[in-house]
Structures are given as structure tokens and as C-alpha cells.
């Protein structure tokens, strides 16, 4: 390891308490999306950057949902690396279901609890401190480094990363790093696609005792839901290089996402969201609405999904569907130099060798891949993500910060 990288590691280790304190302050600023107001969180980050003399600007097509771009140049020409994080989080839900206050950022036994702890305020904090440390060593770097801290990620909304990617081409760069939750044992070079549907069932309806007069819209909806499970039979091509790679790393996939993840990572998945139907116990429901979240693995064309979907829906004349939103699956080259840099430095920092995999869900990295920019994701474990008692291990938080810092240094120092 070079003297400069040793210094970077030492500086980050010396700043652990400062990093933990900043992360806790960031978690204590509620930024649930919806509604998605992140002004106070972005202001805290602005102050951090101003105190260190790092140039930054706010890009906010919606004033309540600001995005921040910070950047600096090295001493010589070279590649442009972009790091991306977000500050909006899932809603906390009923605080009574949490064992600790979701907005107090409780530190206990080497963990920090709170909404956004792993998704992704720890990752965003790690990238922020990585930027600051690399800024101090900028005269040893080539090219430039940018950090985009965005909002509106949790709902895939238009005011977050989509806006700067579409309107500020300087945020694309030559490579993207993200610290979305993955687990220290897995780094992501791609992710599944997303197809969100709204289904509406309509029947005449009738008195609850007159079941001969009308089909029950809720029952029809249940039959549709059961039929939609056949979409899960559609998988990535069995012998494709991607499928073979994922099978090879099945143990890492289960370690990162939970036992059973490796069995579904190459499969289409179907999840049913909110369901609304019926008015009164003694009335046959005449309407039922429900949402469907379909995740499509790489290598599966959307036409395969939509053709099967239309075939299913043709059996239910009472039902119709509309597409709420969709994103194609995306991948980057699994042999990209950044993959090697992340693996090498992870081993150097903590003797952990992460395995390249794809994501079950989606994140902003897909937007860079759509623009032809290689994008890679490496973050802490997703413990409690999207449910109660979200948490991040402090040692994982520090591991991610150090690994990203050293990998970025390697990429920009040549």
C-alpha cells in the first residue's frame, strides 16, 4: 500500500467518532419519502462542505427536494469519477413497532439504529467523508471527482437523480460509485428491472346474500393475483454468463440478502401491494384495486413479461391494468477495473473479499448505466431496510467509507 493510501486510512480511522456523530445528526433529521422534504438534511451537508472549502451547488427543480453536486479537479487530466448517495428514506411507519425511536439514531453495542441508518444515510456519509479526504490529497489525483447527493430516490421520483442526469451531463462522468446497502460481502454491477402495475376489477355488485347476481370483485382480484404467480416462471437464460456468475456466487447472495435470495435472483418476482375493495360486509364488492411490483432479471425482455401478462388478463374480462412505472434491468461489465479496485481495497481494509452480484431491487445507479456509464454499488448490510429497527453496524460503515476512499484514489491516481 502506498504512503498516501496509508495516510488516507489513518485519517479516516482518526475521524471515526466524527463520522459517527455526523451520521447520527443526519438520521435525526426526518426525511421520509413521501412526503420527501430533505431541505434540512441537505443544509447539514452543505455546511460540512463549506467548512472544508469544497465547491458545491444546489440543483433543485423542486425547492423541497433539493439535490447537491460537489466536485473538485486533480492536478492532471484524467477520468471523471462520480459518487452518488441519497438522503430521503422510507417512512418509519408506527413508531410503537420500533424497539428504539426511529429518529433518535441510538448508538448501542457497535450499532446505530434509526430510519435511514443503512438505506442510505450511512452510505451517503461514507461517500461525503471519502470526498473530503480525497479533496485533501487532490494534488495527487488525475481527472476529477464529483459527489451527487440527491433526493426523491425512494419513490423513483422525477426530482432526484433523474433531474441532474437529464439536465446536467457533467454528473455522468466515466464511472459511478454508490454506497447503497449491499453487504460488505457483495458488490453490485447490475440490478433487476421494475414494472409497477395498477389493476382494477369491476363487477355489477349486489346484496351479500344474492351471490347469483354478480361476481365478487375481491374474489376475482384474488384469482388474478394467483394467476400472476406464473410470471415467476420467467427466468434469465440458464446458460448465460450472467446466470453462471450468479450461481457461482450463490453463497454471497444469500449472505447479503438472506437465505433464499440466490434462488430468486435470476427469476422474475411478483409482489402485491395495497389492496382496496368492498364497502360493507353484506354487499358484494363491485370494485377492487391493487398494485403489483414486478422485478425482471437481466436477459428477460419486457415483451416476455407483457405477453404473459396479457394472456393472463384475457381470462378475466372484469379486470384491466395500467402501467404506473417501469425501468429496464441494467448491468455494467463485471470485469471493469473498478470491480477489481473495490475487491482489492476491501481485502486490504478488512480482509473481506466481496463477490460481484446484481441487486434484487433498484437504485439510482441504473440511471448512469442507461446513459452508458459503468456503475457499481457497495454498501453496508440492508438490515431493517424498509421495515422496523433499521440499523447499521459501525464497523461496516467504516469499512465502506475506507474501501470507497481507497478505490476512488486508485481510479483517479492511475
N, C-alpha and C positions, 0 to 999 in steps of 0.2 A: 504494500500500500504506500502511495506517495506521501510525502510530508504534509502536503496540503490536505489530502483526504483525511489524514490522521488528525490534523487540526480541526477540520470540519466535524469529525466525530466527537472530539473532545469538547468543542464549543457547544454542540447540541446536548451532550451529556451534562455539561455545566448549566444548561438552561432548562433542564427537566422541570424544576419547580415552577419556573416562569411559564413554560408551555402548559403545564397542568393548570396553573392559575388562569391563563388566558382561555383555555378550553372551558373551564368551569364558568367563567364570566360569559362566554358565548352561549353556552347551554342555558344559562339563567335568563337570557333574552328570548322570550317565547316567539317562535316564528312558524307556527303551524300553517300548513297549506292544504286546504283552504283555512283562513282567508288569504294567507300568503304575504302579509306585511313584514318586510325584512329591513326596513329603514334603520332601526336601531342597531341591528347586528352588523350591517354594512358600515355604519358610522364607527363602530368599535374597531373594525378592521382598517378603516381609513385613518383613524388616529394612530394605530400601530405603524402603518406605512409612513405617515407624516413624521412620526418621531424618529424614524430611521432614514429619512430623506429619500425615500423610494418614490419615483414618479408614478402617479396613478390618476385615473379619471373615472367618473361615473357615467354609465350609459344606461339611461332609464326611460324607455318609451312609456312606461307606467311608473309614476313617481313613488307609488307604494311598493314597487317590486324592482328596486334598483339592481343593476349589475356593475361590477367593478373590474377594471382592467389595470393591472400594474405591470411594468416592464422596465427592462434596462438592457443595455448592449455591453458586450465584452469588448476587449481591446482590438480584436481582429475580426475579419469577415468569417462567417461560418453559418451553420444551420440555426434555425429558429425553433426552440423548444417551447411548447405551451403546456402549462399545468392548469387543471380545471377542478374547481370544487363548487359546492352549493351550500347555502345557509338556510334554505327553507327545509322544513321537516314534516313528518306525518303529524296529524293531530294526536294529542295524547289520549283522547277518549276520557273515560270515567277515572278521575284521579284515585278514587277509592279502591280501584282494582290494582293499583301500583303498591308495592311494598315500601317505596320511597317516593317522595314528591317528584313528579316528572320534570319540574322546572327549578329544582334546587341544586342539581349537579352534585349530589352527595358523593364524597370520596371515602371509600371504605375498603380496607384489605386489598389494596392494589387495584381497585376498580373505580370507575366514575360512572354513576347511574344518572339517567335522565334522557328525556326525548331529544334525539339528535346525537347522542353520545357516540354511536357508531355510524349512523347514517345522517349526514356525514360530517358533523362538526369537528370530530377528531381528525378526519382525513383532511378537511379544509385547513384546520390549524396546522397540521403537519406540513402541508404544502406552503402555507404562509411563512412558517419559520424556515423552511428549506429555501424559499425565495430570499429571505432576509440574510441567511448565512452565505448563500452564493453571491448576493449583492456585495458583501464584504470582500469577496475574492474575485470580483468581476474582472480585474486586470489579468487574471489567469485564464480567462474564458474567451472562446471564439463565438461569433454569432450573437444571438440574443435570447433572453428568457422572458416569457410573459406568464402572468397568472391571471386567469379569469375566475372571478368568484361571482356566481350567478344565483338567481332566484327562480322560482316557478319551475323547479325540476320535478318535484314530487307529483305534479299533475301533468307533466309533459306539456306545460303551457307555452303560450307564444311570447311571454315577456322575459323568459330566462335566456338560456344559451342559444335558443333558436334565433333570437334577435341579433346579437353580435355576430354569430356565424353567417347570417344572411346579409348583414349590413356593414360589417367591419371585417373585411377579408384578412386584415393583419393579425386576427386572432387565430387563424388556421395554422400557420407555421408549417414545419416539416414533420413534426411528431407531437403527439399529445400524451401526457401522463395524467391519470386520475387516481385519487385515493378513496374511491367509493369502497364500501365494505366488500371484502372477498374472503379474507383469512390470510394470515402470513404464509400459509402452505399452498396457496393457489394464486396465480395471476392470470388475468383475463385478456385474451386477444380478440374476443368477439362476444356476441350475445344473440339471443333469440329475437325474432321479430314479434310484433304485437298487433293483434287485431281485436279491437273492442267493439262489441255489438250491443244494440238495444233491441229487444224482442217484445212485441206487443201481440197479445192474444185477445180476440174479441168474439163473444158468442151472444145470443139473444138474452140469456139470463132468464130467471123465473123464480117463483116461490121455492123455498128449500125442499118442500115436500113433492114438488112437481118435476121430478128429475127426468121425466119422459119428454119434457118440453124443450130442454136446452142442455147442451153440453156445458160442463163446468170449466170456465176459462182457466182456473188454477190447475185443474186436473190435466187439461190439455198442455199447459205450460210444463207440468211435471213430466209428461210424456215426451215433449220436445227436449227437455233437459236430459232425460235418459238417452234419447237418440243422439244427442250431441256428443256423447261419450265416445262414439265411434270415430270421431276426429282424432282421438288419441292413438289410433292405429297408424296414422300417417307419420312416418319417421324419416330422418336423414338417410340417404343411401347407405346401405350396410357396409359396403367395402370402400367408402370414400376415405381419403387421407384424414379428413376431419374426424369422422366416426372412429377410425382406428386410433387416432391420437387420444380421443376422449376415453375410449375403452382402456387404453394403456394407463391413463391417469385416474381410473375409477376410484381408487382409494383416496386420492387427494380431493376429488369432487365430493365424496361423502364426508370427508373431514371438514371441508369448507362449508357445505350446505346442509349437512345432516344425512344420516343413513337413508339410502333410497334415492338420493339425488342423481347418482350415476345411471340409474335405470330410466330416468325420465329426461335426461339432458339432451338426448338425441330424438326425443319424441315430442309431438305436438301435445300441449296440455290445455285443459279446459277448466275454468273456474267460474262458478256462478256468483254474481254479486247481488246487490239489493233486489228483493222481490216485493212487489206490491200488487195485491189483488183482493177483491171481495169487499163488501160493505158491512154485512151483518150475518150472523150465524144462520138465520133461516132464509137467506137469499142465495140463490145460485149465482156465483160471481159471473158477471158479464165481461169483465176485463181483467187482465193480468199483465203486468210489465216486469221484465227482469233484464239485468245486464249480464254480459258474458265477456270474460277475459280469456282470450286465446293466445297462447305463445307458440310461435312457429320456429322450429330449429333451422339453422343454415342448411341449404341444399334442398329445402322443400319450397317449390314455387307456390305463391299465393293462390294461383289458379287451382292447384290441387285441393286447397282448403275450401275455396269458394264453390268449386264444382260439387264437392261432397256436401257442403252446407246447403246449396240449392236443392240437391237431391233429397236431403232430409226434410227441408221445409216444404217441399212439394207434397209430402204426406200429410201436412197439417194446413188445410185451407183456412183455418181460423187464425193462423199466425203469420206475421210478417216481421222482417228485421231491417234494421238500418245500421250502417257503419258509423260509429262515433269517432273513431280514430284508428290509424294503423301506421306501423313502421316496419320496414323490411328488416330481416336479420342482417347482421353485419359482422365481418371478420377482417382482421389485419394479418399480415404474414407472421406465422408463429416462429419463423426463424429470423425475425428482424433483430438488428443489433441491440435495440432497447430491451428485448426479452433477455438477451444474454447479460446485459448490464444489470438488470433487476435481480436476476438469479445470482450472479456473481457477488453483488454487494449485499444481498440478503444473507448469503452464506458467510460473508465477511463479518457482518454485524452480529448475527445471532446463530450462525451455523444452521440456518433453515434454508432448504432448497425448495422454493415454490415450483409447482408444476403448471405449465400453460394449459388453461381450460377456457371454456366460454361461460357466459352468465346465463342463469335461468331467467332473470328479469332484464330490465333495460336501464340505461343511464345516458347521460349527455354525450358520452364518448362516441355513441353511434353517429352523432351529427358530424363529427370530424371524419369518421370512416366514410360516410356518404359523400363527403367532399374529396375523398381520395387520400386523406391524411391517415397514416398509421396511428392507431390509438390503443393504449394499454392501461389496464386498471389493476391497482394493487393497493389493498387497504386492510383494515382490521377485520376481525370476525364479525359477522352480522347478527350478533346475539341480541335478541329482543327487537330486531328491526321490524317496524310496522306493528308491534304488539306492546304489551306492558313490560315494565322493568328492562327497558333498553339499557345496554351497558357496554363499556369499552374497558379492556384491560390496559392499564397504564404502560406495561412493558410492550404490548403490541403497538400501542400508539407511538411510543418512542422508536420501536423497530421500523415502523412505516416511515416516520419522519427521516430517520437516518438513511434508510435504503433509498428513498426518493432523492434525497440530497446528493448522495454519492453517485447514483445512476445518472442524475442530471449533470453532475460535474463531469463524469466520464463522457457523456454525449457531447458536451459543449467544450471540453478541453482537448478533444481529439486524442 
